[in-house]
Amino acid sequence: MKKILVTGSIAYDHLMTFDGLFSDSLIKEKLKNLSVSFLAKTHDQEFGGCAGNIAYNLKLLNCEPLVLGVAGKDFDQYEKWFKKCRISTKNIFIDKSKNTASAYVLSDNLHNQFTIFSPGAMESMKGGLKLKGVKASEISCAIIAPEPPKRMMYFGRYFSRLKIPFIFDPGQAIPALKKEEILELIAKSLGMIANEYEIEIICKKLSLNEKRLIAICKFMIKTTGKNGCELHANGKLKKISAVKNVKIVDVTGCGDAFRAGFLSAYVEGLSLEKACERANKVASCVVGVNGTQNHKISFSSAAFNFSRLDVLSF
């Protein structure tokens, strides 16, 4: 089985909930002088980060993820978790001078979120940059998920040199990425996945409308929450519906699960449309539980029988 290479953040998630709506505490005319606080009624620490979440879901889908990244001196509990899940940590560099990255996510009753991300060790360029114990020919595909731009740019060029095809997932890194960097990663990638808001920000940053952005991507997938996603490829638009009647508990990690579902189908040789269908189904598993790595996917065969897909808690 060929491996799927995953880069991006490895982080401890601090997930909190606010019993109310953010919009009730925000005054549009005063946003330039914002000073607001929210009382979190719950606070849970979970294993997370884009790379960690994608790898976890890929493993549930019978794939072989390989995480290439950086963690900190407090990674021991996360490392034990990865080993329990049979996810290799051989290509994760430990920077003993800093802590592992942390994400602080506050969600309101409509699942709107405020996120504060502290990169910690993830900013290091000391290690977690080269493949160890694996050849490029053993990699079927890669994904460049959000982390510091200098690392994302490095991987885009590194994978291109090694002829490893990759998906570009700009996500939370968009504000930090320069216009030229976004354009370079789009040009080198197989395609791009982003949500509605992220695509709007990219268009603004590149001074392009969405139609022009689609034209410079080999394919572009826009996730649209409860409406599923839009697939733009070969000059055509295909809308793929989300799974219906899903009880939403926590939307954190939904996007990472989507990417894992897409990658698992893509490396099997399924069409982009079928890959999006699977992505939507995998994403639906995460929202039924709190946390990003607290669900299981049950299926009857390696072919991933959607009719038997269930959400289970550990």
Short mmCIF file of the C-alpha atoms (twelve columns), coordinates in Angstrom:
data_MODEL
# 
_entry.id   MODEL 
# 
loop_
_atom_site.group_PDB 
_atom_site.id 
_atom_site.type_symbol 
_atom_site.label_atom_id 
_atom_site.label_alt_id 
_atom_site.label_comp_id 
_atom_site.label_asym_id 
_atom_site.label_seq_id 
_atom_site.Cartn_x 
_atom_site.Cartn_y 
_atom_site.Cartn_z 
_atom_site.pdbx_PDB_model_num 
ATOM 1   C CA . MET A 1   0.000   0.000  0.000   1 
ATOM 2   C CA . LYS A 2   1.436   3.364  -1.024  1 
ATOM 3   C CA . LYS A 3   1.603   6.097  1.581   1 
ATOM 4   C CA . ILE A 4   -0.199  9.443  1.689   1 
ATOM 5   C CA . LEU A 5   2.133   12.192 2.844   1 
ATOM 6   C CA . VAL A 6   0.578   14.746 5.207   1 
ATOM 7   C CA . THR A 7   2.121   18.077 6.201   1 
ATOM 8   C CA . GLY A 8   0.537   20.745 8.356   1 
ATOM 9   C CA . SER A 9   -0.041  21.556 11.996  1 
ATOM 10  C CA . ILE A 10  0.275   19.098 14.856  1 
ATOM 11  C CA . ALA A 11  -1.442  20.682 17.833  1 
ATOM 12  C CA . TYR A 12  -3.263  20.295 21.095  1 
ATOM 13  C CA . ASP A 13  -6.787  21.637 20.669  1 
ATOM 14  C CA . HIS A 14  -8.491  23.519 23.490  1 
ATOM 15  C CA . LEU A 15  -12.173 23.332 22.559  1 
ATOM 16  C CA . MET A 16  -14.635 25.591 24.351  1 
ATOM 17  C CA . THR A 17  -18.314 26.392 23.949  1 
ATOM 18  C CA . PHE A 18  -20.171 29.668 24.477  1 
ATOM 19  C CA . ASP A 19  -23.850 29.400 25.426  1 
ATOM 20  C CA . GLY A 20  -25.109 32.174 23.179  1 
ATOM 21  C CA . LEU A 21  -24.375 33.884 19.873  1 
ATOM 22  C CA . PHE A 22  -21.254 35.895 19.129  1 
ATOM 23  C CA . SER A 23  -23.322 38.255 16.996  1 
ATOM 24  C CA . ASP A 24  -25.275 39.385 20.068  1 
ATOM 25  C CA . SER A 25  -22.063 40.782 21.580  1 
ATOM 26  C CA . LEU A 26  -20.644 42.400 18.444  1 
ATOM 27  C CA . ILE A 27  -21.566 45.879 17.235  1 
ATOM 28  C CA . LYS A 28  -20.826 46.287 13.538  1 
ATOM 29  C CA . GLU A 29  -19.994 49.981 13.830  1 
ATOM 30  C CA . LYS A 30  -17.508 49.299 16.667  1 
ATOM 31  C CA . LEU A 31  -15.465 46.459 15.156  1 
ATOM 32  C CA . LYS A 32  -12.429 48.730 14.683  1 
ATOM 33  C CA . ASN A 33  -12.301 49.224 18.444  1 
ATOM 34  C CA . LEU A 34  -13.180 45.721 19.558  1 
ATOM 35  C CA . SER A 35  -13.047 44.739 23.224  1 
ATOM 36  C CA . VAL A 36  -15.201 41.746 24.043  1 
ATOM 37  C CA . SER A 37  -15.074 38.671 26.252  1 
ATOM 38  C CA . PHE A 38  -17.051 35.419 26.250  1 
ATOM 39  C CA . LEU A 39  -17.669 32.962 29.076  1 
ATOM 40  C CA . ALA A 40  -16.844 29.399 28.050  1 
ATOM 41  C CA . LYS A 41  -19.176 26.899 29.682  1 
ATOM 42  C CA . THR A 42  -17.026 23.900 28.651  1 
ATOM 43  C CA . HIS A 43  -13.311 23.373 28.008  1 
ATOM 44  C CA . ASP A 44  -11.782 20.146 26.688  1 
ATOM 45  C CA . GLN A 45  -8.244  19.439 25.538  1 
ATOM 46  C CA . GLU A 46  -8.001  17.164 22.507  1 
ATOM 47  C CA . PHE A 47  -5.425  15.911 20.011  1 
ATOM 48  C CA . GLY A 48  -5.647  18.037 16.864  1 
ATOM 49  C CA . GLY A 49  -3.922  20.120 14.229  1 
ATOM 50  C CA . CYS A 50  -4.661  19.792 10.518  1 
ATOM 51  C CA . ALA A 51  -1.975  17.170 9.839   1 
ATOM 52  C CA . GLY A 52  -2.917  15.136 12.904  1 
ATOM 53  C CA . ASN A 53  -6.623  15.192 12.072  1 
ATOM 54  C CA . ILE A 54  -6.124  14.309 8.415   1 
ATOM 55  C CA . ALA A 55  -3.780  11.441 9.319   1 
ATOM 56  C CA . TYR A 56  -6.228  10.093 11.906  1 
ATOM 57  C CA . ASN A 57  -9.092  9.992  9.395   1 
ATOM 58  C CA . LEU A 58  -6.898  8.476  6.692   1 
ATOM 59  C CA . LYS A 59  -5.991  5.659  9.071   1 
ATOM 60  C CA . LEU A 60  -9.678  5.024  9.767   1 
ATOM 61  C CA . LEU A 61  -10.127 4.703  6.001   1 
ATOM 62  C CA . ASN A 62  -7.492  1.939  5.778   1 
ATOM 63  C CA . CYS A 63  -4.896  4.268  4.253   1 
ATOM 64  C CA . GLU A 64  -1.260  4.624  5.305   1 
ATOM 65  C CA . PRO A 65  -0.662  8.254  6.338   1 
ATOM 66  C CA . LEU A 66  2.846   9.576  6.848   1 
ATOM 67  C CA . VAL A 67  3.034   12.811 8.859   1 
ATOM 68  C CA . LEU A 68  5.953   15.096 8.058   1 
ATOM 69  C CA . GLY A 69  6.027   17.868 10.658  1 
ATOM 70  C CA . VAL A 70  7.224   19.360 13.929  1 
ATOM 71  C CA . ALA A 71  6.059   18.914 17.516  1 
ATOM 72  C CA . GLY A 72  7.383   20.197 20.836  1 
ATOM 73  C CA . LYS A 73  8.802   18.919 24.095  1 
ATOM 74  C CA . ASP A 74  5.302   18.087 25.379  1 
ATOM 75  C CA . PHE A 75  4.458   15.784 22.462  1 
ATOM 76  C CA . ASP A 76  4.705   12.569 24.514  1 
ATOM 77  C CA . GLN A 77  0.952   12.101 25.081  1 
ATOM 78  C CA . TYR A 78  0.158   12.828 21.442  1 
ATOM 79  C CA . GLU A 79  2.918   10.435 20.355  1 
ATOM 80  C CA . LYS A 80  1.395   7.651  22.473  1 
ATOM 81  C CA . TRP A 81  -1.972  8.355  20.845  1 
ATOM 82  C CA . PHE A 82  -0.513  8.174  17.338  1 
ATOM 83  C CA . LYS A 83  1.207   4.891  18.162  1 
ATOM 84  C CA . LYS A 84  -2.050  3.511  19.564  1 
ATOM 85  C CA . CYS A 85  -3.681  4.465  16.255  1 
ATOM 86  C CA . ARG A 86  -0.747  2.872  14.357  1 
ATOM 87  C CA . ILE A 87  0.250   6.179  12.778  1 
ATOM 88  C CA . SER A 88  3.990   6.520  12.224  1 
ATOM 89  C CA . THR A 89  5.817   9.300  14.088  1 
ATOM 90  C CA . LYS A 90  9.212   8.627  12.466  1 
ATOM 91  C CA . ASN A 91  9.014   11.755 10.313  1 
ATOM 92  C CA . ILE A 92  7.891   14.078 13.119  1 
ATOM 93  C CA . PHE A 93  10.750  16.225 14.410  1 
ATOM 94  C CA . ILE A 94  10.718  17.131 18.119  1 
ATOM 95  C CA . ASP A 95  11.895  20.645 18.961  1 
ATOM 96  C CA . LYS A 96  12.757  20.327 22.654  1 
ATOM 97  C CA . SER A 97  13.068  24.092 23.116  1 
ATOM 98  C CA . LYS A 98  9.348   24.800 22.595  1 
ATOM 99  C CA . ASN A 99  5.916   23.351 23.271  1 
ATOM 100 C CA . THR A 100 3.737   21.711 20.657  1 
ATOM 101 C CA . ALA A 101 1.400   24.103 18.850  1 
ATOM 102 C CA . SER A 102 -1.938  24.891 20.496  1 
ATOM 103 C CA . ALA A 103 -5.310  25.928 19.102  1 
ATOM 104 C CA . TYR A 104 -7.937  27.643 21.254  1 
ATOM 105 C CA . VAL A 105 -11.373 27.334 19.650  1 
ATOM 106 C CA . LEU A 106 -14.556 28.889 21.041  1 
ATOM 107 C CA . SER A 107 -17.856 27.909 19.389  1 
ATOM 108 C CA . ASP A 108 -21.264 29.521 19.845  1 
ATOM 109 C CA . ASN A 109 -24.724 27.953 19.583  1 
ATOM 110 C CA . LEU A 110 -24.756 28.309 15.787  1 
ATOM 111 C CA . HIS A 111 -21.307 26.687 15.529  1 
ATOM 112 C CA . ASN A 112 -19.621 29.964 14.624  1 
ATOM 113 C CA . GLN A 113 -16.047 29.922 15.880  1 
ATOM 114 C CA . PHE A 114 -13.291 32.161 17.161  1 
ATOM 115 C CA . THR A 115 -9.853  30.511 16.927  1 
ATOM 116 C CA . ILE A 116 -6.511  31.571 18.366  1 
ATOM 117 C CA . PHE A 117 -3.536  29.545 17.182  1 
ATOM 118 C CA . SER A 118 -0.139  29.487 18.901  1 
ATOM 119 C CA . PRO A 119 2.416   27.793 16.578  1 
ATOM 120 C CA . GLY A 120 5.076   27.045 19.195  1 
ATOM 121 C CA . ALA A 121 7.501   24.423 17.883  1 
ATOM 122 C CA . MET A 122 5.783   24.390 14.498  1 
ATOM 123 C CA . GLU A 123 7.721   27.492 13.456  1 
ATOM 124 C CA . SER A 124 10.965  25.527 13.538  1 
ATOM 125 C CA . MET A 125 12.866  24.885 10.312  1 
ATOM 126 C CA . LYS A 126 15.373  22.616 12.083  1 
ATOM 127 C CA . GLY A 127 13.707  19.352 11.167  1 
ATOM 128 C CA . GLY A 128 10.633  17.575 9.870   1 
ATOM 129 C CA . LEU A 129 11.609  18.679 6.374   1 
ATOM 130 C CA . LYS A 130 13.031  15.564 4.719   1 
ATOM 131 C CA . LEU A 131 11.586  12.107 4.261   1 
ATOM 132 C CA . LYS A 132 13.221  9.459  6.454   1 
ATOM 133 C CA . GLY A 133 13.003  5.749  5.820   1 
ATOM 134 C CA . VAL A 134 10.756  6.122  2.789   1 
ATOM 135 C CA . LYS A 135 11.361  6.809  -0.892  1 
ATOM 136 C CA . ALA A 136 9.411   9.294  -2.971  1 
ATOM 137 C CA . SER A 137 8.271   6.399  -5.160  1 
ATOM 138 C CA . GLU A 138 6.440   4.958  -2.139  1 
ATOM 139 C CA . ILE A 139 4.234   8.071  -1.874  1 
ATOM 140 C CA . SER A 140 1.006   8.080  -3.875  1 
ATOM 141 C CA . CYS A 141 -0.020  11.646 -3.047  1 
ATOM 142 C CA . ALA A 142 0.564   14.423 -0.502  1 
ATOM 143 C CA . ILE A 143 -1.369  17.290 1.018   1 
ATOM 144 C CA . ILE A 144 0.095   20.606 2.108   1 
ATOM 145 C CA . ALA A 145 -2.165  21.709 4.948   1 
ATOM 146 C CA . PRO A 146 -1.912  24.943 6.993   1 
ATOM 147 C CA . GLU A 147 1.237   25.690 8.985   1 
ATOM 148 C CA . PRO A 148 3.801   28.547 8.867   1 
ATOM 149 C CA . PRO A 149 4.191   29.778 5.249   1 
ATOM 150 C CA . LYS A 150 7.947   29.136 5.157   1 
ATOM 151 C CA . ARG A 151 7.278   25.439 5.725   1 
ATOM 152 C CA . MET A 152 4.388   25.290 3.242   1 
ATOM 153 C CA . MET A 153 6.527   26.913 0.558   1 
ATOM 154 C CA . TYR A 154 9.412   24.593 1.305   1 
ATOM 155 C CA . PHE A 155 7.198   21.521 0.921   1 
ATOM 156 C CA . GLY A 156 5.672   22.805 -2.319  1 
ATOM 157 C CA . ARG A 157 9.124   23.058 -3.860  1 
ATOM 158 C CA . TYR A 158 10.432  19.891 -2.199  1 
ATOM 159 C CA . PHE A 159 7.523   17.754 -3.415  1 
ATOM 160 C CA . SER A 160 7.809   19.242 -6.900  1 
ATOM 161 C CA . ARG A 161 11.493  18.279 -7.064  1 
ATOM 162 C CA . LEU A 162 10.657  14.747 -5.922  1 
ATOM 163 C CA . LYS A 163 7.715   14.599 -8.344  1 
ATOM 164 C CA . ILE A 164 5.259   13.909 -5.501  1 
ATOM 165 C CA . PRO A 165 1.800   15.212 -6.518  1 
ATOM 166 C CA . PHE A 166 0.078   17.243 -3.825  1 
ATOM 167 C CA . ILE A 167 -3.213  18.910 -2.906  1 
ATOM 168 C CA . PHE A 168 -3.019  22.512 -1.688  1 
ATOM 169 C CA . ASP A 169 -5.048  23.233 1.472   1 
ATOM 170 C CA . PRO A 170 -4.326  26.887 2.383   1 
ATOM 171 C CA . GLY A 171 -6.870  27.191 5.211   1 
ATOM 172 C CA . GLN A 172 -5.875  29.261 8.223   1 
ATOM 173 C CA . ALA A 173 -2.512  30.108 6.652   1 
ATOM 174 C CA . ILE A 174 -4.080  32.382 4.005   1 
ATOM 175 C CA . PRO A 175 -3.575  35.661 5.927   1 
ATOM 176 C CA . ALA A 176 0.135   34.880 6.390   1 
ATOM 177 C CA . LEU A 177 0.801   33.657 2.844   1 
ATOM 178 C CA . LYS A 178 1.954   36.238 0.313   1 
ATOM 179 C CA . LYS A 179 0.165   36.667 -3.008  1 
ATOM 180 C CA . GLU A 180 3.130   35.203 -4.911  1 
ATOM 181 C CA . GLU A 181 3.296   32.225 -2.562  1 
ATOM 182 C CA . ILE A 182 -0.376  31.354 -3.011  1 
ATOM 183 C CA . LEU A 183 -0.018  31.563 -6.789  1 
ATOM 184 C CA . GLU A 184 3.086   29.346 -6.733  1 
ATOM 185 C CA . LEU A 185 1.445   26.649 -4.623  1 
ATOM 186 C CA . ILE A 186 -1.681  26.703 -6.799  1 
ATOM 187 C CA . ALA A 187 0.473   26.326 -9.917  1 
ATOM 188 C CA . LYS A 188 2.467   23.398 -8.492  1 
ATOM 189 C CA . SER A 189 -0.498  21.537 -6.982  1 
ATOM 190 C CA . LEU A 190 -2.954  18.991 -8.355  1 
ATOM 191 C CA . GLY A 191 -5.755  21.220 -7.089  1 
ATOM 192 C CA . MET A 192 -6.960  23.274 -4.144  1 
ATOM 193 C CA . ILE A 193 -9.535  22.706 -1.382  1 
ATOM 194 C CA . ALA A 194 -10.910 25.614 0.668   1 
ATOM 195 C CA . ASN A 195 -14.146 26.764 2.242   1 
ATOM 196 C CA . GLU A 196 -16.356 29.635 1.070   1 
ATOM 197 C CA . TYR A 197 -14.828 32.245 3.348   1 
ATOM 198 C CA . GLU A 198 -11.257 31.183 2.575   1 
ATOM 199 C CA . ILE A 199 -11.877 31.395 -1.170  1 
ATOM 200 C CA . GLU A 200 -13.301 34.883 -0.746  1 
ATOM 201 C CA . ILE A 201 -10.156 35.953 1.146   1 
ATOM 202 C CA . ILE A 202 -7.892  34.354 -1.488  1 
ATOM 203 C CA . CYS A 203 -9.718  36.207 -4.268  1 
ATOM 204 C CA . LYS A 204 -9.317  39.474 -2.401  1 
ATOM 205 C CA . LYS A 205 -5.632  38.811 -1.763  1 
ATOM 206 C CA . LEU A 206 -4.946  37.877 -5.399  1 
ATOM 207 C CA . SER A 207 -7.181  40.656 -6.801  1 
ATOM 208 C CA . LEU A 208 -9.116  38.023 -8.750  1 
ATOM 209 C CA . ASN A 209 -12.776 37.145 -8.978  1 
ATOM 210 C CA . GLU A 210 -13.792 33.572 -8.234  1 
ATOM 211 C CA . LYS A 211 -14.177 32.707 -11.917 1 
ATOM 212 C CA . ARG A 212 -10.567 33.699 -12.585 1 
ATOM 213 C CA . LEU A 213 -9.345  31.822 -9.509  1 
ATOM 214 C CA . ILE A 214 -11.063 28.671 -10.737 1 
ATOM 215 C CA . ALA A 215 -9.371  29.129 -14.118 1 
ATOM 216 C CA . ILE A 216 -5.856  29.044 -12.642 1 
ATOM 217 C CA . CYS A 217 -6.536  25.914 -10.530 1 
ATOM 218 C CA . LYS A 218 -6.321  22.470 -12.117 1 
ATOM 219 C CA . PHE A 219 -9.355  21.764 -9.984  1 
ATOM 220 C CA . MET A 220 -10.888 23.664 -7.077  1 
ATOM 221 C CA . ILE A 221 -13.188 22.312 -4.391  1 
ATOM 222 C CA . LYS A 222 -15.180 24.801 -2.356  1 
ATOM 223 C CA . THR A 223 -16.710 23.336 0.777   1 
ATOM 224 C CA . THR A 224 -20.054 24.922 1.651   1 
ATOM 225 C CA . GLY A 225 -20.897 23.524 5.088   1 
ATOM 226 C CA . LYS A 226 -24.366 22.016 5.359   1 
ATOM 227 C CA . ASN A 227 -24.736 22.362 1.573   1 
ATOM 228 C CA . GLY A 228 -21.821 20.013 0.853   1 
ATOM 229 C CA . CYS A 229 -19.290 21.221 -1.673  1 
ATOM 230 C CA . GLU A 230 -18.756 22.565 -5.178  1 
ATOM 231 C CA . LEU A 231 -16.338 20.869 -7.554  1 
ATOM 232 C CA . HIS A 232 -14.860 23.068 -10.268 1 
ATOM 233 C CA . ALA A 233 -12.907 21.073 -12.855 1 
ATOM 234 C CA . ASN A 234 -12.464 21.061 -16.617 1 
ATOM 235 C CA . GLY A 235 -14.540 24.205 -16.964 1 
ATOM 236 C CA . LYS A 236 -17.560 22.612 -15.283 1 
ATOM 237 C CA . LEU A 237 -19.299 22.994 -11.925 1 
ATOM 238 C CA . LYS A 238 -20.690 20.041 -10.024 1 
ATOM 239 C CA . LYS A 239 -22.515 20.520 -6.709  1 
ATOM 240 C CA . ILE A 240 -22.248 17.570 -4.334  1 
ATOM 241 C CA . SER A 241 -24.780 17.503 -1.503  1 
ATOM 242 C CA . ALA A 242 -23.838 17.002 2.127   1 
ATOM 243 C CA . VAL A 243 -25.121 14.062 4.139   1 
ATOM 244 C CA . LYS A 244 -28.634 14.843 5.334   1 
ATOM 245 C CA . ASN A 245 -30.098 14.646 8.847   1 
ATOM 246 C CA . VAL A 246 -26.768 14.717 10.663  1 
ATOM 247 C CA . LYS A 247 -26.879 15.740 14.311  1 
ATOM 248 C CA . ILE A 248 -24.248 18.448 14.751  1 
ATOM 249 C CA . VAL A 249 -22.386 18.429 18.055  1 
ATOM 250 C CA . ASP A 250 -19.066 20.033 17.129  1 
ATOM 251 C CA . VAL A 251 -17.901 21.167 13.662  1 
ATOM 252 C CA . THR A 252 -14.216 21.405 14.625  1 
ATOM 253 C CA . GLY A 253 -12.128 19.133 12.380  1 
ATOM 254 C CA . CYS A 254 -14.874 18.670 9.803   1 
ATOM 255 C CA . GLY A 255 -12.731 20.198 7.049   1 
ATOM 256 C CA . ASP A 256 -9.765  17.963 7.861   1 
ATOM 257 C CA . ALA A 257 -11.988 14.884 7.702   1 
ATOM 258 C CA . PHE A 258 -13.299 16.080 4.326   1 
ATOM 259 C CA . ARG A 259 -9.738  16.274 2.996   1 
ATOM 260 C CA . ALA A 260 -8.925  12.800 4.279   1 
ATOM 261 C CA . GLY A 261 -12.018 11.360 2.635   1 
ATOM 262 C CA . PHE A 262 -11.145 13.057 -0.633  1 
ATOM 263 C CA . LEU A 263 -7.516  11.859 -0.550  1 
ATOM 264 C CA . SER A 264 -8.479  8.266  0.248   1 
ATOM 265 C CA . ALA A 265 -10.762 8.127  -2.789  1 
ATOM 266 C CA . TYR A 266 -8.388  10.038 -5.054  1 
ATOM 267 C CA . VAL A 267 -5.496  7.617  -4.502  1 
ATOM 268 C CA . GLU A 268 -7.866  4.720  -5.255  1 
ATOM 269 C CA . GLY A 269 -8.372  6.240  -8.694  1 
ATOM 270 C CA . LEU A 270 -11.976 7.326  -8.181  1 
ATOM 271 C CA . SER A 271 -13.292 10.360 -10.052 1 
ATOM 272 C CA . LEU A 272 -13.120 13.807 -8.479  1 
ATOM 273 C CA . GLU A 273 -16.896 13.742 -8.065  1 
ATOM 274 C CA . LYS A 274 -16.840 10.380 -6.273  1 
ATOM 275 C CA . ALA A 275 -13.958 11.614 -4.125  1 
ATOM 276 C CA . CYS A 276 -16.070 14.600 -3.073  1 
ATOM 277 C CA . GLU A 277 -18.991 12.329 -2.242  1 
ATOM 278 C CA . ARG A 278 -16.788 10.272 0.042   1 
ATOM 279 C CA . ALA A 279 -15.298 13.433 1.536   1 
ATOM 280 C CA . ASN A 280 -18.755 14.690 2.509   1 
ATOM 281 C CA . LYS A 281 -19.582 11.384 4.153   1 
ATOM 282 C CA . VAL A 282 -16.368 11.253 6.162   1 
ATOM 283 C CA . ALA A 283 -16.857 14.868 7.242   1 
ATOM 284 C CA . SER A 284 -20.328 13.964 8.526   1 
ATOM 285 C CA . CYS A 285 -18.779 11.484 10.973  1 
ATOM 286 C CA . VAL A 286 -16.778 14.123 12.834  1 
ATOM 287 C CA . VAL A 287 -19.584 16.575 13.582  1 
ATOM 288 C CA . GLY A 288 -21.493 13.989 15.630  1 
ATOM 289 C CA . VAL A 289 -18.971 13.984 18.485  1 
ATOM 290 C CA . ASN A 290 -16.886 16.485 20.407  1 
ATOM 291 C CA . GLY A 291 -13.265 16.762 19.328  1 
ATOM 292 C CA . THR A 292 -11.521 15.981 16.071  1 
ATOM 293 C CA . GLN A 293 -10.165 12.501 16.786  1 
ATOM 294 C CA . ASN A 294 -12.900 10.928 18.912  1 
ATOM 295 C CA . HIS A 295 -14.905 9.177  16.193  1 
ATOM 296 C CA . LYS A 296 -14.686 5.903  14.313  1 
ATOM 297 C CA . ILE A 297 -15.833 4.937  10.838  1 
ATOM 298 C CA . SER A 298 -17.242 1.456  10.388  1 
ATOM 299 C CA . PHE A 299 -17.578 -0.005 6.929   1 
ATOM 300 C CA . SER A 300 -18.033 -3.476 5.511   1 
ATOM 301 C CA . SER A 301 -15.031 -3.560 3.189   1 
ATOM 302 C CA . ALA A 302 -11.942 -1.692 2.037   1 
ATOM 303 C CA . ALA A 303 -14.099 -0.357 -0.796  1 
ATOM 304 C CA . PHE A 304 -15.840 1.819  1.814   1 
ATOM 305 C CA . ASN A 305 -19.492 0.845  1.717   1 
ATOM 306 C CA . PHE A 306 -21.293 4.117  2.424   1 
ATOM 307 C CA . SER A 307 -24.489 2.329  3.458   1 
ATOM 308 C CA . ARG A 308 -22.789 1.013  6.591   1 
ATOM 309 C CA . LEU A 309 -20.954 4.150  7.645   1 
ATOM 310 C CA . ASP A 310 -21.667 5.000  11.280  1 
ATOM 311 C CA . VAL A 311 -20.358 7.373  13.919  1 
ATOM 312 C CA . LEU A 312 -19.067 5.699  17.056  1 
ATOM 313 C CA . SER A 313 -17.352 7.182  20.075  1 
ATOM 314 C CA . PHE A 314 -14.311 5.595  21.684  1 
# 
